[in-house]
Amino acid sequence: MARFAQSRLLQRHARQRAADPARRGRMKDYYAVLGVASDTSLEGVKQAYRKKTLQLHPDRNTAADAADRFRDVQEAYETLSDEGKRHDYDENRRRNLLEKPLETAREIWKNYLEGILQ
């Protein structure tokens, strides 16, 4: 029962985030969220996911944005741990880079630098 409630809560939060005008039209860099390279193996993705969830779990981290960042990590892991979803994500990421190179490059560098400065 608790698992169902958690699932409903995550779905509701995902809908709210999708409706947020600031997030609309922007693609997240899931590799930057997990702090891994795009050629990282599934095992590397799992290790990064475990490390990030320990750091950002709302029960352990009292930062105001910890819950949102924790959900971002979960979303990134769900996408990158599934071979089909990862392939689709990589293809979409590649197309975005080709269609909007300056905007995509700015986003990648911004995420990269934020990760280094943390």
C-alpha positions as CSV (number, residue, x, y, z in Angstrom):
1,M,0.0,0.0,0.0
2,A,2.8,2.4,0.9
3,R,4.5,1.7,-2.4
4,F,1.3,2.6,-4.3
5,A,1.1,5.9,-2.4
6,Q,4.7,6.7,-3.1
7,S,4.1,5.9,-6.8
8,R,1.1,8.2,-6.9
9,L,3.0,11.0,-5.2
10,L,5.9,10.7,-7.7
11,Q,3.4,10.8,-10.6
12,R,1.7,13.9,-9.2
13,H,5.1,15.6,-8.7
14,A,6.1,14.7,-12.3
15,R,3.0,16.3,-13.7
16,Q,3.5,19.4,-11.6
17,R,7.1,19.7,-12.8
18,A,6.1,19.1,-16.4
19,A,3.6,21.9,-16.1
20,D,6.2,24.3,-14.8
21,P,6.9,26.9,-17.6
22,A,10.5,27.2,-16.6
23,R,11.1,23.5,-17.3
24,R,9.0,23.3,-20.5
25,G,11.1,22.6,-23.6
26,R,14.3,21.9,-21.7
27,M,16.0,18.6,-21.8
28,K,17.7,17.5,-18.7
29,D,21.2,16.1,-18.9
30,Y,20.8,12.9,-17.0
31,Y,24.5,12.1,-17.2
32,A,25.3,15.4,-15.4
33,V,22.6,14.7,-12.8
34,L,24.3,11.4,-11.9
35,G,27.8,12.8,-12.4
36,V,28.9,10.2,-15.0
37,A,30.2,10.3,-18.6
38,S,27.8,9.4,-21.5
39,D,29.8,6.2,-22.1
40,T,29.5,4.9,-18.6
41,S,28.5,1.3,-18.2
42,L,25.3,0.2,-16.5
43,E,27.3,-0.7,-13.4
44,G,28.8,2.8,-13.3
45,V,25.3,4.3,-13.6
46,K,24.2,2.1,-10.6
47,Q,27.1,3.1,-8.5
48,A,26.6,6.8,-9.2
49,Y,22.8,6.4,-8.5
50,R,23.5,4.8,-5.1
51,K,26.0,7.5,-4.2
52,K,23.7,10.3,-5.2
53,T,20.7,8.9,-3.4
54,L,22.6,8.5,-0.2
55,Q,23.7,12.2,-0.5
56,L,20.4,13.6,-1.5
57,H,17.8,11.5,0.3
58,P,15.4,13.9,2.1
59,D,15.7,12.0,5.3
60,R,19.5,12.6,5.3
61,N,19.8,16.0,3.5
62,T,18.0,19.0,4.9
63,A,18.7,21.3,2.0
64,A,15.6,23.0,0.6
65,D,16.1,21.5,-2.9
66,A,17.2,18.1,-1.7
67,A,13.8,16.5,-2.5
68,D,13.8,17.9,-6.1
69,R,17.4,16.9,-6.7
70,F,16.6,13.4,-5.3
71,R,13.7,13.1,-7.7
72,D,16.0,14.2,-10.6
73,V,18.4,11.5,-9.7
74,Q,15.6,8.9,-9.6
75,E,14.4,10.1,-13.0
76,A,17.9,9.9,-14.4
77,Y,18.4,6.4,-13.1
78,E,15.1,5.2,-14.5
79,T,16.1,6.4,-17.9
80,L,19.7,5.4,-18.0
81,S,19.3,2.0,-16.4
82,D,16.9,0.8,-19.1
83,E,18.7,0.0,-22.3
84,G,15.8,1.1,-24.6
85,K,15.1,4.3,-22.7
86,R,18.8,5.1,-22.6
87,H,19.1,4.6,-26.4
88,D,16.1,6.9,-27.0
89,Y,17.5,9.5,-24.6
90,D,20.9,9.4,-26.3
91,E,19.3,9.8,-29.8
92,N,17.2,12.7,-28.6
93,R,20.2,14.3,-26.9
94,R,22.2,13.9,-30.1
95,R,19.4,15.5,-32.2
96,N,19.1,18.4,-29.8
97,L,22.8,19.0,-30.1
98,L,22.5,19.0,-33.9
99,E,19.4,21.2,-34.1
100,K,20.2,23.7,-31.3
101,P,24.0,23.5,-30.9
102,L,24.6,26.7,-29.0
103,E,21.7,26.3,-26.6
104,T,22.5,22.6,-25.9
105,A,26.2,23.4,-25.5
106,R,25.4,26.1,-22.9
107,E,23.2,23.7,-21.0
108,I,25.8,21.0,-21.0
109,W,28.5,23.4,-19.8
110,K,26.2,24.9,-17.2
111,N,25.4,21.5,-15.7
112,Y,29.1,20.4,-15.9
113,L,30.3,23.5,-14.1
114,E,27.6,23.3,-11.4
115,G,28.6,19.7,-10.8
116,I,32.3,20.7,-10.3
117,L,31.5,23.7,-8.1
118,Q,29.3,21.7,-5.7
